[in-house]
């Protein structure tokens, strides 16, 4: 029988089951033990459902190690008990409580820093290392999962992040540890002990080493070879996995002559697989082929996939390209009603459907190996061919008017605005802005009341006029609050928006918004990425009515809020039938039309959010230039006709900026705001030569910890030491929609108070 597996499965439950009990456990109150028990029972239910799905779809292995309450890297921190000393955790009996302290922080400590997981929208928690870091294995959770899995009497596969990736993705937190690899010998011993303890109960051990797709120095590559020479000489059932890109060709020599049971390749992104297969020095029993896309929702072209794997004359394991945590759980939960959406549904495949695709492809491949002509009669295979062809010919995908607009774009449409220094003088006189200008990123708390208003309107319980009147009252309250805080630049608070991408997708043609297409972004924060199925255009304006109303509620400058084209694409399931830059230009034309209308009604500060700008950066350096080229041009296209006294802002999420700082400069944005508080403002050294205005987030909105005055002053001092005071804006890290009013009131007041202290000090000098 043909072997198959998946690299990981969604852990949020069919209907976001995990979210409620998870968030209850963030409250360390008297109910914690009760909530913890509910949470552990829910974990068993989710694992039970996930494993049964695999069994019903003839998947060869059931997984343990792919479930996590919050984050798989955080799980590894606890598996090896390398908890940073700054948390001063002494009570090891309350492991789950300690686990959430690292994720959410407490009164004494900031939580662990978050970063994007390679080029995805998933955030992982960053391990912290110093010279005193010790690794002590903790097998309790893993052993309990194994005992539960054994009840199913199926082959068991254990999944764990590899030691090289675990070290590489961490952060050095002292001056004594000069290289993370100094910790590798002790960590390798811990991995060896862990695998040795578990091996007899496991059929396959999947070790994820995705850093093999990165640019690594020779010392890291030599360490990889040494580590796996040791592990694979003792353990005969190790599968090494990489995903999101192909392994650098020059790295293959470091994989040679290591006796792996299997090596997994992401075929969605692997363009030179023949070079890998022809290398006879790479030793493995099976090659795992990630032919089913784990990051996008389009149906797999089973006919094409069959011919690809049939031409690989090796013993194979059929698989997903990566873990399925990056796509929604089950398409059967989507109740599309219109004729158009029902057609589009036939082109889509969510997580559970990907398992069916693996089963179908495995069945066809096995029939072919047995020279059985029934493969041509497989109903699912025939239906798949029909739906793939139907999409290619559909008039829903390519819109003639939109395509004609794209064809008419020429070099004259990409005109830079005048020099920033000149624009800055015009804008600051126009707005009468002083030093340390304060604002927020856009959204304010999405209270249960606001959510209910939107749900009632969506379910047609209330009419449009009543819905708008209710939200206008919320906007009035939000703007009054900002006046009480004495913020310099006001926003309307976005109560009409559940999500910064989904909101616009609902009003732009070419996007499909799902009802239950939830995907984990981090912890209990789930998002519902829209699906870009066709060419993009608008029939009506997107934000005009809400901004018009809000303008009348304040005499201070009001900031218009839009989501940029790069983020709209990156945080959606994008098209695979045309280049990203074409889709980006289509969205740019939509935003350009909106901005010109906002200018006409007197909105002179407009924020085009691009939190995904770093995330969209290709993993391979040789692809940077191509990406920068089209991404910058889409921004130039949006801004080419904007007036000089219109100030353009953008916001960027947690990122490493060293390799994109020149790109940010080329965007020619007036004010950029960046998430920085968790990294202790370490980015300021990178930005000290950046000429335009910068808002560095003081207040970490991803935790319930309030912004204290002393800490705000400490952060502002770091900023002043590295950046020209004339260019500094003061703002929170990100939008405030996930917080409560009680949490943000004190924080925003303190933030404004501290900005005034420094403003007055600088004016006096």
Buried (B, 14 or more C-beta within 10 A) or exposed (E): EBBBBBBBBBBBBBEBBBBBBBEBBBEEEEEBEEBBEBBBEBBEEBBEBBBEBBEEBBBBBBBBBBBBBBBBBBBBBBBBBBBBEEBEBEEEEBBBBBBBBBBBBBEEBBBBBBBBBBBBBBBBBBBBBBEEBEBEBBEEBBBBBBEBBEEBEBBBBBBBBBBBBBBBBBBBBEEEBEEBBBBBEBBBEBBBBBBEEBBEBBBBBBBBBBBBBBEBEEEBBEBBBBBBEBBBEEBEBBBBBBBBBBBBEEBBEBBEEBBBBBBBBBBBBBEEBEEBBEBEEBBBBBBBBBBBBBBBBBBBBBBEBBEEBEEBEEEBBBBBBBBBBBBBBBBEBBEBEEEBBEBBBBBBBBBBBBBBBBBBBBBBBBBBEEEEEEBEEBEBBEBBBEBBEEBEEBEBBBBEEBEEBEEEBEEEBBEEBEEBEEBBEBBBEBBEBBBBBBBBBBBBBBBEEBEEBBEBBEEEEBEEEEBBEBBBEBBBBBBEBBEEBBBBBBBBBBBBBBBBBBBBBBBBBBBBBBEBBBBBBBBBEBBBBBBBBBBBBBEEBBBBEBBEBBBEBBEBBBBBBBBBBBBBBBBBBBBEEBEBBBBBBBBBBBBBBBBEBBBEEEBBBBBBBBBBBBBBBBBBEEEBEEBBEBBBBBBBBBBBEBEBEBBBBBBBBBBEBEEBBEBBBBBBBBBBBBBBBBBBBEBBEBBEEBEBBBBBBBBBBBBBBBBBBEBBBBBBEBBBEBBEBEBBBBBBBBBBBBBEEEBBBEBBBBBBBBBBBBBEEBEEE
